[in-house]
Amino acid sequence: MVQVQVRVPKEIAKELDKWVKEGRFRSRSDAIKTIITLYEEREKTREFYKMLIRRSKEAEENPETLVPLEEI
């Protein structure tokens, strides 16, 4: 693992500290890693959705070889 220093506004640091105090995360670092992981997953989901839309359009254009999403 690599250590990275991050500067955040005081309000964000207070929110992170609140989450740690509430037991949502073990530490600020844990919170930040989790938030980054969730962001990565959201971006992967968006890319997957875009691919599905492209493939569905291809299916509409080529109904003899592909099935549109709406028909599944």
Distance bins in CASP14 RR format, pairs under 12 A and 6 or more apart:
PFRMAT RR
TARGET T0000
AUTHOR 0000-0000-0000
RMODE 2
METHOD distances of the structure
MODEL  1
1 29 0 0 0 0 0 1 0 0 0 0 0
1 33 0 0 0 0 1 0 0 0 0 0 0
2 33 0 0 0 0 0 1 0 0 0 0 0
3 29 0 0 0 0 1 0 0 0 0 0 0
3 32 0 0 0 0 0 1 0 0 0 0 0
3 33 0 0 0 0 0 1 0 0 0 0 0
4 29 0 0 0 0 1 0 0 0 0 0 0
4 32 0 0 0 0 1 0 0 0 0 0 0
4 33 0 0 0 0 0 1 0 0 0 0 0
4 36 0 0 0 0 0 1 0 0 0 0 0
5 28 0 0 0 0 0 1 0 0 0 0 0
5 29 0 0 0 0 0 1 0 0 0 0 0
5 32 0 0 0 0 0 1 0 0 0 0 0
6 12 0 0 0 0 1 0 0 0 0 0 0
6 13 0 0 0 0 1 0 0 0 0 0 0
6 16 0 0 0 0 0 1 0 0 0 0 0
6 28 0 0 0 0 1 0 0 0 0 0 0
6 29 0 0 0 0 1 0 0 0 0 0 0
6 31 0 0 0 0 0 1 0 0 0 0 0
6 32 1 0 0 1 0 0 0 0 0 0 0
6 33 0 0 0 0 0 1 0 0 0 0 0
6 35 0 0 0 0 0 1 0 0 0 0 0
6 36 0 0 0 0 0 1 0 0 0 0 0
7 13 0 0 0 0 1 0 0 0 0 0 0
7 32 0 0 0 0 0 1 0 0 0 0 0
8 14 0 0 0 0 1 0 0 0 0 0 0
8 15 0 0 0 0 1 0 0 0 0 0 0
8 16 1 0 0 1 0 0 0 0 0 0 0
8 17 0 0 0 0 0 1 0 0 0 0 0
8 28 0 0 0 0 1 0 0 0 0 0 0
8 31 0 0 0 0 0 1 0 0 0 0 0
8 32 0 0 0 0 1 0 0 0 0 0 0
8 35 0 0 0 0 0 1 0 0 0 0 0
9 15 0 0 0 0 1 0 0 0 0 0 0
9 16 0 0 0 0 0 1 0 0 0 0 0
10 16 0 0 0 0 0 1 0 0 0 0 0
10 17 0 0 0 0 0 1 0 0 0 0 0
11 17 0 0 0 0 0 1 0 0 0 0 0
11 18 0 0 0 0 0 1 0 0 0 0 0
12 18 0 0 0 0 0 1 0 0 0 0 0
12 19 0 0 0 0 0 1 0 0 0 0 0
12 28 0 0 0 0 1 0 0 0 0 0 0
12 31 0 0 0 0 0 1 0 0 0 0 0
12 32 0 0 0 0 1 0 0 0 0 0 0
12 35 0 0 0 0 0 1 0 0 0 0 0
13 19 0 0 0 0 0 1 0 0 0 0 0
13 20 0 0 0 0 0 1 0 0 0 0 0
13 28 1 0 0 1 0 0 0 0 0 0 0
13 31 0 0 0 0 0 1 0 0 0 0 0
13 32 0 0 0 0 0 1 0 0 0 0 0
14 20 0 0 0 0 0 1 0 0 0 0 0
14 21 0 0 0 0 0 1 0 0 0 0 0
14 28 0 0 0 0 0 1 0 0 0 0 0
15 21 0 0 0 0 0 1 0 0 0 0 0
15 22 0 0 0 0 0 1 0 0 0 0 0
15 24 0 0 0 0 0 1 0 0 0 0 0
15 25 0 0 0 0 0 1 0 0 0 0 0
15 28 0 0 0 0 0 1 0 0 0 0 0
15 31 0 0 0 0 1 0 0 0 0 0 0
15 32 0 0 0 0 0 1 0 0 0 0 0
15 35 0 0 0 0 0 1 0 0 0 0 0
16 22 0 0 0 0 0 1 0 0 0 0 0
16 23 0 0 0 0 0 1 0 0 0 0 0
16 24 0 0 0 0 1 0 0 0 0 0 0
16 25 1 0 0 1 0 0 0 0 0 0 0
16 26 0 0 0 0 0 1 0 0 0 0 0
16 27 0 0 0 0 1 0 0 0 0 0 0
16 28 1 0 1 0 0 0 0 0 0 0 0
16 29 0 0 0 0 1 0 0 0 0 0 0
16 30 0 0 0 0 1 0 0 0 0 0 0
16 31 1 0 1 0 0 0 0 0 0 0 0
16 32 1 0 0 1 0 0 0 0 0 0 0
16 33 0 0 0 0 0 1 0 0 0 0 0
16 34 0 0 0 0 0 1 0 0 0 0 0
16 35 0 0 0 0 1 0 0 0 0 0 0
17 23 0 0 0 0 0 1 0 0 0 0 0
17 24 0 0 0 0 0 1 0 0 0 0 0
17 25 0 0 0 0 1 0 0 0 0 0 0
17 27 0 0 0 0 1 0 0 0 0 0 0
17 28 1 0 0 1 0 0 0 0 0 0 0
17 31 0 0 0 0 1 0 0 0 0 0 0
18 24 0 0 0 0 1 0 0 0 0 0 0
18 25 0 0 0 0 0 1 0 0 0 0 0
18 28 0 0 0 0 0 1 0 0 0 0 0
18 31 0 0 0 0 0 1 0 0 0 0 0
19 25 1 0 1 0 0 0 0 0 0 0 0
19 26 0 0 0 0 0 1 0 0 0 0 0
19 27 0 0 0 0 1 0 0 0 0 0 0
19 28 0 0 0 0 1 0 0 0 0 0 0
19 30 0 0 0 0 1 0 0 0 0 0 0
19 31 1 0 1 0 0 0 0 0 0 0 0
19 32 0 0 0 0 0 1 0 0 0 0 0
19 34 0 0 0 0 1 0 0 0 0 0 0
19 35 0 0 0 0 1 0 0 0 0 0 0
20 26 1 0 0 1 0 0 0 0 0 0 0
20 27 1 0 0 1 0 0 0 0 0 0 0
20 28 1 0 0 1 0 0 0 0 0 0 0
20 29 0 0 0 0 1 0 0 0 0 0 0
20 30 1 0 0 1 0 0 0 0 0 0 0
20 31 1 0 0 1 0 0 0 0 0 0 0
20 32 0 0 0 0 0 1 0 0 0 0 0
20 34 0 0 0 0 0 1 0 0 0 0 0
21 27 0 0 0 0 0 1 0 0 0 0 0
21 28 0 0 0 0 0 1 0 0 0 0 0
21 31 0 0 0 0 0 1 0 0 0 0 0
22 31 0 0 0 0 0 1 0 0 0 0 0
23 30 0 0 0 0 0 1 0 0 0 0 0
23 31 0 0 0 0 0 1 0 0 0 0 0
24 30 0 0 0 0 1 0 0 0 0 0 0
24 31 1 0 0 1 0 0 0 0 0 0 0
24 34 0 0 0 0 1 0 0 0 0 0 0
24 35 0 0 0 0 0 1 0 0 0 0 0
25 31 1 1 0 0 0 0 0 0 0 0 0
25 32 0 0 0 0 1 0 0 0 0 0 0
25 33 0 0 0 0 1 0 0 0 0 0 0
25 34 1 0 0 1 0 0 0 0 0 0 0
25 35 0 0 0 0 1 0 0 0 0 0 0
26 32 0 0 0 0 0 1 0 0 0 0 0
26 33 0 0 0 0 0 1 0 0 0 0 0
26 34 0 0 0 0 1 0 0 0 0 0 0
27 33 0 0 0 0 1 0 0 0 0 0 0
27 34 0 0 0 0 0 1 0 0 0 0 0
28 34 0 0 0 0 0 1 0 0 0 0 0
28 35 0 0 0 0 0 1 0 0 0 0 0
29 35 0 0 0 0 0 1 0 0 0 0 0
29 36 0 0 0 0 0 1 0 0 0 0 0
30 36 0 0 0 0 0 1 0 0 0 0 0
30 37 0 0 0 0 0 1 0 0 0 0 0
31 37 0 0 0 0 0 1 0 0 0 0 0
31 38 0 0 0 0 0 1 0 0 0 0 0
32 38 0 0 0 0 0 1 0 0 0 0 0
32 39 0 0 0 0 0 1 0 0 0 0 0
33 39 0 0 0 0 0 1 0 0 0 0 0
33 40 0 0 0 0 0 1 0 0 0 0 0
34 40 0 0 0 0 0 1 0 0 0 0 0
34 41 0 0 0 0 0 1 0 0 0 0 0
35 41 0 0 0 0 0 1 0 0 0 0 0
35 42 0 0 0 0 0 1 0 0 0 0 0
36 42 0 0 0 0 0 1 0 0 0 0 0
36 43 0 0 0 0 0 1 0 0 0 0 0
37 43 0 0 0 0 0 1 0 0 0 0 0
37 44 0 0 0 0 0 1 0 0 0 0 0
38 44 0 0 0 0 0 1 0 0 0 0 0
38 45 0 0 0 0 0 1 0 0 0 0 0
39 45 0 0 0 0 0 1 0 0 0 0 0
39 46 0 0 0 0 0 1 0 0 0 0 0
40 46 0 0 0 0 0 1 0 0 0 0 0
40 47 0 0 0 0 0 1 0 0 0 0 0
41 47 0 0 0 0 0 1 0 0 0 0 0
41 48 0 0 0 0 0 1 0 0 0 0 0
42 48 0 0 0 0 0 1 0 0 0 0 0
42 49 0 0 0 0 0 1 0 0 0 0 0
43 49 0 0 0 0 0 1 0 0 0 0 0
43 50 0 0 0 0 0 1 0 0 0 0 0
44 50 0 0 0 0 0 1 0 0 0 0 0
44 51 0 0 0 0 0 1 0 0 0 0 0
45 51 0 0 0 0 0 1 0 0 0 0 0
45 52 0 0 0 0 0 1 0 0 0 0 0
46 52 0 0 0 0 0 1 0 0 0 0 0
46 53 0 0 0 0 0 1 0 0 0 0 0
47 53 0 0 0 0 0 1 0 0 0 0 0
47 54 0 0 0 0 0 1 0 0 0 0 0
48 54 0 0 0 0 0 1 0 0 0 0 0
48 55 0 0 0 0 0 1 0 0 0 0 0
49 55 0 0 0 0 0 1 0 0 0 0 0
49 56 0 0 0 0 0 1 0 0 0 0 0
49 69 0 0 0 0 0 1 0 0 0 0 0
50 56 0 0 0 0 0 1 0 0 0 0 0
50 57 0 0 0 0 0 1 0 0 0 0 0
51 57 0 0 0 0 0 1 0 0 0 0 0
51 58 0 0 0 0 0 1 0 0 0 0 0
51 69 0 0 0 0 0 1 0 0 0 0 0
52 58 0 0 0 0 0 1 0 0 0 0 0
52 59 0 0 0 0 0 1 0 0 0 0 0
52 66 0 0 0 0 0 1 0 0 0 0 0
52 68 0 0 0 0 0 1 0 0 0 0 0
52 69 1 0 0 1 0 0 0 0 0 0 0
52 70 0 0 0 0 0 1 0 0 0 0 0
52 72 0 0 0 0 0 1 0 0 0 0 0
53 59 0 0 0 0 0 1 0 0 0 0 0
53 60 0 0 0 0 0 1 0 0 0 0 0
53 68 0 0 0 0 0 1 0 0 0 0 0
53 69 0 0 0 0 1 0 0 0 0 0 0
53 70 0 0 0 0 0 1 0 0 0 0 0
54 60 0 0 0 0 0 1 0 0 0 0 0
54 61 0 0 0 0 0 1 0 0 0 0 0
54 66 0 0 0 0 0 1 0 0 0 0 0
54 68 0 0 0 0 0 1 0 0 0 0 0
54 69 0 0 0 0 0 1 0 0 0 0 0
55 61 0 0 0 0 0 1 0 0 0 0 0
55 62 0 0 0 0 0 1 0 0 0 0 0
55 65 0 0 0 0 0 1 0 0 0 0 0
55 66 1 0 0 1 0 0 0 0 0 0 0
55 67 0 0 0 0 1 0 0 0 0 0 0
55 68 0 0 0 0 1 0 0 0 0 0 0
55 69 1 0 0 1 0 0 0 0 0 0 0
55 72 0 0 0 0 0 1 0 0 0 0 0
56 62 0 0 0 0 0 1 0 0 0 0 0
56 63 0 0 0 0 0 1 0 0 0 0 0
56 66 0 0 0 0 1 0 0 0 0 0 0
56 67 0 0 0 0 1 0 0 0 0 0 0
56 68 1 0 1 0 0 0 0 0 0 0 0
56 69 1 0 1 0 0 0 0 0 0 0 0
56 70 1 0 0 1 0 0 0 0 0 0 0
56 71 0 0 0 0 1 0 0 0 0 0 0
56 72 0 0 0 0 1 0 0 0 0 0 0
57 63 0 0 0 0 0 1 0 0 0 0 0
57 66 0 0 0 0 1 0 0 0 0 0 0
57 68 0 0 0 0 1 0 0 0 0 0 0
57 69 0 0 0 0 1 0 0 0 0 0 0
57 70 0 0 0 0 0 1 0 0 0 0 0
58 64 0 0 0 0 0 1 0 0 0 0 0
58 65 0 0 0 0 1 0 0 0 0 0 0
58 66 1 0 1 0 0 0 0 0 0 0 0
58 67 0 0 0 0 0 1 0 0 0 0 0
58 68 0 0 0 0 1 0 0 0 0 0 0
58 69 0 0 0 0 0 1 0 0 0 0 0
59 65 0 0 0 0 1 0 0 0 0 0 0
59 66 1 1 0 0 0 0 0 0 0 0 0
59 67 1 0 1 0 0 0 0 0 0 0 0
59 68 1 0 1 0 0 0 0 0 0 0 0
59 69 1 0 0 1 0 0 0 0 0 0 0
59 70 0 0 0 0 1 0 0 0 0 0 0
59 71 0 0 0 0 1 0 0 0 0 0 0
59 72 0 0 0 0 1 0 0 0 0 0 0
60 66 0 0 0 0 1 0 0 0 0 0 0
60 67 0 0 0 0 1 0 0 0 0 0 0
60 68 1 0 1 0 0 0 0 0 0 0 0
60 69 0 0 0 0 1 0 0 0 0 0 0
60 70 0 0 0 0 1 0 0 0 0 0 0
60 71 0 0 0 0 0 1 0 0 0 0 0
61 68 0 0 0 0 1 0 0 0 0 0 0
62 68 0 0 0 0 1 0 0 0 0 0 0
63 70 0 0 0 0 0 1 0 0 0 0 0
63 71 0 0 0 0 1 0 0 0 0 0 0
66 72 0 0 0 0 0 1 0 0 0 0 0
END
